[in-house]
Amino acid sequence: MKRILSVTVSMLLASTTAFAGGMPQPVQSASGLGVANAFVATANDASALAYNPAGIAWQSGVSVLGGFSDPYRDSSVKLAGGIGPNEGSEAFGGSIYASWAPLDSSWAAGIGFAPLYQVNNEWSLAFPTAGVSKINVDRTTFDAVYAVNSSLAVGFGGDWYFTRVNFSQGVNSFKGNDWGSFGGHVSVKWNPMPAWSTGLMVRSGSKITISGGTNNKLSFKLPDEVSAGVAHDFADVWRLELDAKWTRWSSLKNLNVVGLNPQTNNLNLKDTITVMAGLTWTWRPNSQIRAGYAYDQGANKAAGFNPVLADQDGHQLTVGAGGDYSGLHFDVAYSYTYYTKRTATDAFAGTYRDRRQFLSMSVSSRFE
């Protein structure tokens, strides 16, 4: 137990800073990333707390999982006068999860921490008025799960959000934190028949309010989310899962700073649908090969496009593997996302280009 905790905590402390470009952090665990995050109906390790907490109902004993991701992103905008790069930097991200499902009880509980939304954009070389935008939203989840029977489990949980913001436009700057915003979620995992499993996750957003400096304030709304998935096992060694996720980005109207040093960041976002497909091959006991594809609809509309949140339609391809070694279970995954070019109009007119890569690793263990 001490060994796995030491590994996961060291991974976590070496990570969790901002990413450039898009909004959601796509890596919750290497096992999930390997199947392009089509994991709602599978949810068979401790990272179920991020995808579908009801999945911990049948993970008997204590399960602990920690991991990190190493990203790379290349984004720019083509203008009439040339190419304007996004100078926002990339950094590691990390997560940790723990669950407890007593052998003689229908109840289970879990706690998890992971980066949720991370942005680090610097478009000043392309648009002097765009400035720098850095947003970090981390989430801690707390869950209680009840196994109704051997095939149905339901979960109820709370979300605690930690937000850090650093904006600058011209001579105006804003920096602040919020440690007291909350939301909730419900989850269901149902195995209706042998070789089939389904999952559902509904999560509310939260209003974030940050005060920075003297009489300056930033308020915005995190989006609601609904995820659903179905998985089927073939020939005992293959699993195919199909998921869909709806995100209510239209509730995020702006990122305006009001007060003595105002900054205007109006947004024109639409609700999005992400579809995911993942294939897992268990080629030997406790050893898996994974592959996945996801189409992630961009939230930005062409009119009123604001590069403070440069989010475009993306096509993600992933591969991964998992296996046991020296009493621990390791998972690794790699993803490449190609974003279709987006031609924007109005104040930040141009053609936006984006590519994104992730290398992720998780280590986990279970104790009866």
C-alpha positions in Angstrom: 0.0 0.0 0.0 2.8 2.5 0.9 4.5 1.7 -2.4 1.5 2.5 -4.6 0.7 5.7 -2.6 4.3 6.9 -3.0 4.3 6.4 -6.7 0.9 8.1 -7.3 1.6 11.1 -5.1 5.0 11.7 -6.7 3.3 11.7 -10.1 0.7 14.1 -8.9 3.1 16.6 -7.3 5.2 16.7 -10.5 2.2 17.9 -12.5 -1.0 19.9 -12.8 -0.3 23.2 -14.6 -1.9 24.8 -17.6 -2.3 23.6 -21.2 -2.5 25.8 -24.3 -5.5 26.2 -26.5 -8.7 24.2 -26.0 -10.8 23.9 -22.9 -11.4 20.4 -21.6 -8.5 18.3 -20.3 -8.8 15.1 -22.3 -6.7 12.8 -20.0 -8.3 11.4 -16.9 -6.4 8.2 -17.0 -4.2 6.2 -19.4 -6.7 3.4 -19.5 -9.4 5.8 -20.6 -7.3 7.7 -23.1 -6.2 4.5 -24.8 -9.9 4.0 -25.9 -10.4 7.7 -26.7 -12.2 8.1 -23.4 -15.0 5.7 -24.4 -15.0 4.4 -20.9 -18.4 5.2 -19.3 -19.8 1.7 -19.8 -16.5 0.0 -18.8 -15.4 2.0 -15.8 -13.5 -0.9 -14.4 -10.6 0.8 -12.5 -10.4 3.6 -9.9 -10.5 6.2 -12.7 -14.2 5.3 -13.0 -14.6 8.2 -10.5 -13.9 10.5 -13.5 -16.0 8.7 -16.1 -18.7 6.8 -14.2 -18.4 6.5 -10.5 -21.1 3.8 -10.3 -18.4 1.5 -11.7 -16.6 1.3 -8.4 -19.4 -0.8 -6.9 -17.9 -4.1 -8.1 -14.2 -3.2 -7.5 -13.9 -5.0 -4.2 -11.4 -3.8 -1.6 -9.3 -0.6 -1.9 -8.3 0.6 -5.4 -5.8 3.3 -6.0 -4.7 4.8 -9.3 -2.4 7.7 -10.1 -1.1 9.0 -13.4 0.3 11.8 -15.4 0.2 13.1 -19.0 2.8 14.9 -21.1 1.2 17.1 -23.8 2.4 18.9 -26.9 0.4 21.4 -28.9 1.0 23.4 -32.0 -1.6 26.1 -32.7 -1.5 29.2 -34.8 -3.6 31.6 -36.9 -3.1 32.5 -40.5 -3.5 36.3 -41.1 -3.3 38.5 -44.2 0.2 39.5 -43.1 1.5 36.0 -42.2 1.3 33.4 -39.4 0.6 34.3 -35.8 1.7 31.7 -33.3 0.0 30.8 -30.0 2.9 31.3 -27.5 1.0 29.6 -24.7 3.2 26.9 -23.1 2.5 23.2 -22.4 3.1 21.3 -19.1 2.4 18.1 -17.3 -1.0 17.1 -15.9 -1.8 14.6 -13.2 -4.6 12.8 -11.5 -5.2 10.5 -8.5 -8.2 8.3 -7.5 -9.0 6.0 -4.6 -12.1 3.8 -4.0 -13.3 1.4 -1.3 -15.9 -1.3 -1.8 -16.1 -3.6 1.3 -16.6 -7.3 0.4 -19.6 -7.6 2.8 -21.5 -4.4 1.8 -23.5 -3.1 -1.1 -22.0 0.3 -0.6 -18.8 1.8 -2.0 -17.1 5.2 -1.7 -14.4 7.1 -3.6 -12.5 10.3 -3.9 -10.6 11.6 -7.0 -8.7 14.6 -8.1 -7.9 15.6 -11.7 -7.5 18.8 -13.9 -10.7 19.6 -15.6 -10.3 22.7 -17.8 -6.9 24.2 -18.5 -6.1 27.0 -20.9 -2.9 28.8 -21.6 -3.2 31.1 -24.6 -0.9 34.0 -25.6 -2.0 35.5 -29.0 -0.2 38.8 -28.5 2.0 38.3 -31.6 -1.2 37.9 -33.7 -3.6 40.2 -31.9 -2.1 42.7 -29.5 -5.5 43.2 -27.9 -5.9 39.5 -27.1 -3.2 39.4 -24.5 -2.7 36.4 -22.2 -5.3 34.1 -20.9 -4.5 31.4 -18.3 -7.3 29.3 -16.7 -6.9 26.3 -14.5 -9.9 24.5 -13.1 -9.2 21.4 -11.1 -11.9 19.1 -9.6 -12.1 16.9 -6.5 -14.9 14.4 -6.6 -16.5 12.6 -3.6 -18.9 9.7 -4.4 -21.1 7.2 -2.6 -22.2 4.2 -4.7 -24.9 1.6 -4.0 -25.1 -1.8 -5.8 -28.8 -2.5 -6.2 -27.9 -6.0 -7.3 -25.1 -7.8 -9.2 -25.9 -6.0 -12.4 -27.1 -2.5 -11.4 -25.3 0.2 -9.4 -26.2 3.9 -8.9 -23.9 6.7 -7.6 -24.3 10.1 -6.1 -21.5 12.6 -5.7 -20.3 16.1 -5.2 -17.7 18.1 -7.1 -15.4 20.7 -5.5 -13.7 23.1 -8.0 -10.4 24.9 -7.6 -9.9 27.7 -10.1 -6.9 29.9 -10.9 -7.0 32.7 -13.5 -4.4 35.0 -14.8 -5.5 37.5 -17.6 -3.8 40.4 -19.1 -4.8 42.9 -21.9 -2.6 45.8 -22.5 -1.8 47.6 -19.2 -4.7 45.8 -17.4 -4.1 42.5 -15.6 -6.2 40.3 -13.4 -5.1 37.4 -11.2 -7.1 35.5 -8.6 -8.3 32.2 -7.2 -11.5 30.5 -6.2 -11.5 27.6 -3.8 -15.2 27.4 -2.9 -17.3 26.4 -5.9 -19.4 23.2 -5.9 -21.5 21.0 -8.1 -22.9 17.5 -8.1 -23.4 14.4 -10.3 -25.3 11.2 -10.5 -24.1 8.0 -12.3 -25.6 4.6 -13.3 -23.9 1.4 -14.5 -26.1 -1.4 -15.7 -25.2 -4.8 -17.1 -28.5 -5.8 -18.8 -27.3 -9.2 -20.0 -24.1 -11.2 -20.3 -21.4 -9.5 -22.4 -23.3 -6.2 -22.4 -22.8 -3.1 -20.1 -24.1 0.4 -20.2 -23.3 3.6 -18.3 -24.7 7.1 -17.7 -23.2 10.1 -16.1 -25.0 13.5 -15.5 -22.9 16.3 -14.0 -24.0 19.8 -13.1 -21.8 22.8 -13.7 -20.9 25.5 -11.2 -20.7 29.2 -11.0 -17.1 30.5 -10.5 -16.6 33.9 -8.9 -13.1 35.3 -8.5 -12.0 38.5 -6.9 -8.6 39.9 -7.9 -6.8 43.0 -6.7 -8.9 46.0 -5.7 -12.6 46.0 -6.8 -12.0 43.6 -9.8 -14.1 40.5 -10.3 -14.5 37.7 -12.8 -17.6 35.4 -12.9 -18.4 32.6 -15.3 -20.3 29.3 -15.5 -18.9 25.9 -15.9 -21.0 23.8 -18.3 -23.4 20.9 -17.5 -22.4 17.5 -19.0 -24.2 14.3 -19.9 -22.3 11.2 -20.9 -23.7 7.8 -22.0 -22.1 4.6 -23.3 -22.7 1.0 -24.3 -20.1 -1.8 -24.4 -20.2 -5.3 -25.8 -17.7 -8.2 -25.3 -16.8 -10.5 -28.2 -15.2 -13.9 -27.9 -14.3 -13.2 -24.3 -11.2 -11.2 -25.3 -12.6 -8.2 -27.3 -14.6 -5.3 -26.0 -16.1 -2.5 -28.2 -17.5 0.6 -26.5 -19.4 3.5 -28.1 -20.0 6.7 -26.0 -21.5 10.1 -26.5 -21.1 13.3 -24.4 -23.1 16.5 -24.5 -21.6 19.7 -23.0 -23.6 22.9 -22.4 -21.0 25.4 -23.5 -23.7 28.0 -24.4 -23.9 28.7 -20.6 -20.4 30.3 -20.7 -21.3 33.7 -22.1 -18.1 35.6 -21.4 -14.9 35.9 -19.4 -15.1 39.6 -18.7 -13.3 41.2 -15.8 -15.3 44.0 -14.3 -14.0 46.7 -11.9 -11.3 49.3 -11.9 -9.2 47.5 -14.5 -11.8 45.9 -16.8 -11.1 43.3 -19.6 -13.6 42.3 -22.2 -13.7 38.7 -23.3 -17.1 38.1 -24.9 -17.7 34.5 -26.1 -20.1 33.0 -28.7 -20.2 29.3 -27.9 -22.5 26.5 -28.8 -23.4 23.3 -27.0 -21.3 20.4 -28.3 -21.5 16.7 -28.9 -18.5 14.4 -28.6 -18.7 10.8 -29.9 -16.1 8.2 -29.0 -15.4 4.6 -30.0 -12.9 2.3 -28.2 -11.7 -1.2 -28.8 -9.9 -3.3 -26.1 -8.1 -6.7 -26.7 -7.3 -8.7 -23.6 -4.6 -10.8 -25.1 -3.6 -12.4 -21.8 -4.9 -12.2 -18.2 -4.7 -8.6 -16.9 -3.0 -7.4 -20.2 -4.7 -5.2 -22.7 -4.1 -3.6 -26.1 -6.4 -0.6 -26.8 -7.3 1.7 -29.7 -9.9 4.5 -30.1 -11.3 7.3 -32.1 -13.2 10.4 -31.0 -14.9 13.3 -32.8 -14.9 16.4 -30.6 -17.2 19.1 -31.8 -15.7 22.6 -31.3 -17.6 25.1 -29.2 -16.6 28.3 -31.0 -18.9 29.7 -33.6 -17.2 31.5 -36.6 -18.9 34.8 -35.8 -17.7 36.3 -32.6 -14.8 33.9 -32.4 -12.5 34.7 -29.4 -9.0 33.1 -29.2 -9.1 33.3 -25.4 -10.8 29.9 -25.9 -9.6 28.6 -29.2 -11.7 25.4 -29.5 -12.2 23.8 -32.9 -13.7 20.5 -34.3 -11.2 17.7 -33.5 -10.5 14.2 -34.7 -8.6 12.1 -32.1 -6.8 8.8 -32.7 -5.5 6.9 -29.7 -3.6 3.7 -28.8 -2.7 2.2 -25.5 -1.7 -0.9 -23.5 -1.9 -2.2 -20.0 -0.3 -5.0 -18.0 0.9 -6.2 -14.6 4.5 -5.8 -13.4 6.0 -6.3 -9.9 2.6 -6.4 -8.2 1.3 -3.2 -9.8 -0.8 -2.6 -12.9 0.6 -0.1 -15.5 -1.3 1.6 -18.4 0.2 3.7 -21.1 -1.5 5.6 -23.9 -0.8 8.0 -26.8 -3.2 10.3 -28.6 -3.0 12.6 -31.6 -5.7 15.1 -32.4 -6.1 16.9 -35.7 -8.3 19.9 -35.5 -10.0 21.1 -38.7 -9.1 24.6 -39.7 -11.6 27.3 -38.5 -12.0 30.6 -40.4 -13.2 33.2 -38.0 -14.6 36.7 -38.6 -14.9 40.0 -36.7 -12.2 41.3 -34.4 -10.1 38.1 -34.4 -10.5 37.2 -38.0 -8.2 34.6 -39.4 -7.8 30.9 -40.2 -7.0 28.9 -37.0 -4.9 25.7 -37.1 -4.3 23.3 -34.3 -2.6 19.9 -33.5 -2.4 18.2 -30.1 -0.6 15.1 -28.8 -0.6 13.4 -25.4 1.5 10.7 -23.8 -0.1 9.3 -20.6 0.9 6.8 -18.0 -1.1 5.4 -15.0 -0.1 3.0 -12.2 -2.7 1.3 -10.0 -3.2 -1.4 -7.5 -6.1 -3.1 -5.6 -6.0 -4.4 -2.1 -8.6 -6.8 -0.7 
